[in-house]
Amino acid sequence: MPALVTAADEKTRDMIRVHTRMMRMPRLIPVFGWLAMILALPAFAASPWTEPSATLAERVADKVGAGSAITFTLRNVSSLGASEVAGVREEILKQLQARGMTVVPESRAEAEVAITLSENAAGYLWIGETRLAHSSPGVVMVRVPRNQPAVTAYSGPSVVLRKKLLWSQPDGEQILDAAPFNVVAGPGVLLLTPSRFALYVLYSGKWQDEFSLPLPASRAAPVSRDPRGRITVGRGFSVYLPGRRCSSVNQPQLRMDCVESDDPWPLGSGETLQAFYAPARNFFNGTLAGPLAGGKTVSPFFSAARVQENGTELWLLAGIDGRIRFFNGVNDTAASFGNWGSDITSVKTGCGAGWQVLATRPGGSAETDAAQAFEIVGRQAIAVSDPVDFPGPVTALWSRDNEATAVARNVKTGRYEAYSLSLDCGH
Amino acid sequence: MRRILYHWIAATSLLLTLWAHAATRSQYGGTLRVAVSAPLDSLDPAALPALSRSEAASEHVAGLIFDTLVRLDENAHPQPQLAHTWRHSDDYKRWQFWLRPGIRIHDGTPLTPALVAAAMRRHPESWRVDVLGEGIVIESDGAMPGLLADLARVRNSIVIAAGDGQLLGTGPFRVAEFQPGRRVVLQANEDYWGGRPFLDAVEIALGQSLRDQATNLQLGRVDVIEIGPDQVRHALDDRRRVAVSSPSELMGLWFPRSKATDAAGRARETRLREALWLSIDRAAIHNFLLQRQGEPAESLLPQWISGFAFSFTAGPNLKRARQARAESGWATPLTIAYEPNDALARAVAERVAVNARDAGLNVQAHALNTRGLVYDAVLFRAPLQSADPQAALMGLATALFPDDLPKVRAAAEPLDQFVFERTLNLGAAGVAGPVVPIVYLPQAFGLSARVNNWNQPRDGSWRLADSWISAPQGKTGTAGDSIGAR
């Protein structure tokens, strides 16, 4: 897990170190107890199907009588896979047997039990149909919540754009920005969502929230349907949200203080160019600030990427009209290339021209996405890496010196996933 | 060597910049032009036209203007809407809702608990609604375990009656112009609590025939049109953009009244309906008339909503059908009526008549506007209103079998719903069902290349607050895309 290494970060690290130390104490005390429990877990680990299988078996037993000799069939009309169905079958049989029911050939059976694993919009529905020799058929049902699919980490494979999964949200909550942030105890990830700012740290192979600070909703700024936000780490933490800016305060305990603010957002990882964000929209309104801006206003844009041109700063702005424009502090001109997605940023690598632009691919909100590295040579974009794919549209792309953070919404799971993007130019 | 590799990649991958689309992030502005066949005489969600092709479209439009207290997500789980928190008593007879603060009605006035309570009292339910603090309380003499799903139905939207009789909502769009039967213009609600929609406006042309809609889409005059389920395959073959929902509308026969004067007569009618139920070749209707869109229906709710529809598979069974017809003693022709100008309904009605003849039944199909028509059954379309089985059953019961509403209200568990459905299911030897299900229809829409982010919910509704349209020079969709919600 790469760490942020700016000098300014050190104070923040100290702050976190203290905080971490305080948090660690109570966690260390029962460590042996926890270890014992973890070691013992496999012996007690229950299948996720145990509880619903027990309920179903109980209801079947009510219909056919505990201790009955039964025939047993099971069919699957749900989206459960073959291995899951086998697990369910095993668990149901175990639970039936636990209630004295034995599966026998039809000729010796007192009752028929037919189980159907079905499903509706809300979850799985397991249906048991029972039939006794001299009574009408019975039906029993058990609602079974769908399990969350397991989180799968991805690590990308020279000039090579590398992608590394930082964080996958366990629920559907949107990630606005994320950043690797190592603390003494181990690697960590800062996470910004519309409602909270959190630090997760990897302790002994398990992610734990070091802090999760609520961000009070703005009273003045209207809600955006496409919310954006960004984390900056300096003397403390700052987060920029539409119409709000929040800063960390460490006394008496760590918290985020938010103020209604239309302060300009930093566009890169330095402070040379900033831009004012349109709070009720999803773009920068074109008014620029910072040493390079010179009081200039440009066309509204979604995102920006800094590169070098003849030793001076040159910015690329991804306009809301789908066009790329150049801005060098004096004038802005339309690029002759385009057809990029609306999110671009840049990383400083020292290889090639020194800066590479990362651009997303255009596409719809239900499509998978990709990012690719480009160099700007003679104000032309030249692709210098193969694209790296994302499991859904990239919803945020922010730079942090020699790396970038990309957030994508996985179109299969609906979850937001944050990735670190770095460029290996083979030095 | 690495430097050579680097330049080689740089030179060769110049070609890779030829991505053929424009920006991904949603863009604000523009007017989405929609055409629907429903004539829409009113925007009031409590007065939607029942059992007609117009009902679904009316719900879609009302859903853009009005909010409900809660909504159901894709997994049919309740989520906050105007109410951010709720709590119920142990016996489910009392529910307390806390309202989201800072919401404004479309005329700019704050939404208060008193206004919400007054709006709730408009509904014909036997609820007692009172204001309590920053929210409201809903009480009933009977248990209401399924209240949340019920409240999430568009029909139960919070509608504020203004002094001039105008109906105001809090939804993502407000009404700018309404010409009944002709046109609705909606404008973005700048203060919408869920965030201002990306679109500036939505113009909806009403009462447009499907043929005119298709022509106007091809000529670039509209962005969104309806497509009959039977035309989806053809549209995809023509590489048009199509969005298709899960089966979200029930088409069936409804016998609105009994002509029998005694129990024996009613028994004969039931046997007649059973004969008709068992004679219908739903697979053929699904395969040929619907071009395999939607699903054959032998129960009130489709499998994706109930989870137990698979267990109702009885027909066709001509032997049982003939036996039931003979036992009914029915000799006179049976007349079924279908909605005029609904070509699919006509085709299905005629097919039903052909199937019925195979079972010895004399069935005649006529348009509802046929002069002097006296009919025995109506071929209806009913939107399934909710992904929650109980709420969906409640919607059907309200229109088709209102006497059974109390039973549906009590059927909170899947087994209760199954038992209820079975009692009405003549294919499963039910006792007195007034409805003969035939097919579940999906909602299908044709989209112009300008439309982005049309996320088609499974229930067929519109989520236009999240949609946006491309600038003229920008990217649009890929021809032949099918946006599914199966």
Chai-1 contact restraints between the chains, C-beta under 6 A:
chainA,res_idxA,chainB,res_idxB,connection_type,confidence,min_distance_angstrom,max_distance_angstrom,comment,restraint_id
A,V77,B,F310,contact,1.0,0.0,6.0,A-B,restraint_1
A,S118,B,G307,contact,1.0,0.0,6.0,A-B,restraint_2
A,E119,B,G307,contact,1.0,0.0,6.0,A-B,restraint_3
A,N120,B,I305,contact,1.0,0.0,6.0,A-B,restraint_4
A,N120,B,S306,contact,1.0,0.0,6.0,A-B,restraint_5
A,N120,B,G307,contact,1.0,0.0,6.0,A-B,restraint_6
A,A121,B,A76,contact,1.0,0.0,6.0,A-B,restraint_7
A,A121,B,W304,contact,1.0,0.0,6.0,A-B,restraint_8
A,A121,B,I305,contact,1.0,0.0,6.0,A-B,restraint_9
A,A121,B,A387,contact,1.0,0.0,6.0,A-B,restraint_10
A,A122,B,N75,contact,1.0,0.0,6.0,A-B,restraint_11
A,A122,B,A76,contact,1.0,0.0,6.0,A-B,restraint_12
A,L125,B,G307,contact,1.0,0.0,6.0,A-B,restraint_13
A,L125,B,P414,contact,1.0,0.0,6.0,A-B,restraint_14
A,M141,B,P414,contact,1.0,0.0,6.0,A-B,restraint_15
A,M141,B,L415,contact,1.0,0.0,6.0,A-B,restraint_16
A,V159,B,Y6,contact,1.0,0.0,6.0,A-B,restraint_17
A,V159,B,I9,contact,1.0,0.0,6.0,A-B,restraint_18
A,V223,B,G195,contact,1.0,0.0,6.0,A-B,restraint_19
A,S224,B,G195,contact,1.0,0.0,6.0,A-B,restraint_20
A,R225,B,G195,contact,1.0,0.0,6.0,A-B,restraint_21
A,D226,B,S26,contact,1.0,0.0,6.0,A-B,restraint_22
A,A280,B,R196,contact,1.0,0.0,6.0,A-B,restraint_23
A,R281,B,Y28,contact,1.0,0.0,6.0,A-B,restraint_24
A,F302,B,R25,contact,1.0,0.0,6.0,A-B,restraint_25
A,I320,B,Q27,contact,1.0,0.0,6.0,A-B,restraint_26
A,D321,B,A471,contact,1.0,0.0,6.0,A-B,restraint_27
A,G322,B,A22,contact,1.0,0.0,6.0,A-B,restraint_28
A,G322,B,A23,contact,1.0,0.0,6.0,A-B,restraint_29
A,G322,B,G474,contact,1.0,0.0,6.0,A-B,restraint_30
A,N339,B,W19,contact,1.0,0.0,6.0,A-B,restraint_31
A,G341,B,T24,contact,1.0,0.0,6.0,A-B,restraint_32
A,S342,B,A23,contact,1.0,0.0,6.0,A-B,restraint_33
A,S342,B,T24,contact,1.0,0.0,6.0,A-B,restraint_34
A,S342,B,R25,contact,1.0,0.0,6.0,A-B,restraint_35
A,R361,B,W19,contact,1.0,0.0,6.0,A-B,restraint_36
A,P362,B,W19,contact,1.0,0.0,6.0,A-B,restraint_37
A,P362,B,H21,contact,1.0,0.0,6.0,A-B,restraint_38
A,P362,B,A22,contact,1.0,0.0,6.0,A-B,restraint_39
A,P362,B,T24,contact,1.0,0.0,6.0,A-B,restraint_40
A,P362,B,K475,contact,1.0,0.0,6.0,A-B,restraint_41
A,G363,B,T24,contact,1.0,0.0,6.0,A-B,restraint_42
A,S365,B,N453,contact,1.0,0.0,6.0,A-B,restraint_43
A,A381,B,T17,contact,1.0,0.0,6.0,A-B,restraint_44
A,I382,B,A10,contact,1.0,0.0,6.0,A-B,restraint_45
A,I382,B,L14,contact,1.0,0.0,6.0,A-B,restraint_46
A,A383,B,S13,contact,1.0,0.0,6.0,A-B,restraint_47
A,A383,B,L16,contact,1.0,0.0,6.0,A-B,restraint_48
A,A383,B,T17,contact,1.0,0.0,6.0,A-B,restraint_49
A,V384,B,A10,contact,1.0,0.0,6.0,A-B,restraint_50
A,P393,B,T24,contact,1.0,0.0,6.0,A-B,restraint_51
A,G426,B,R2,contact,1.0,0.0,6.0,A-B,restraint_52
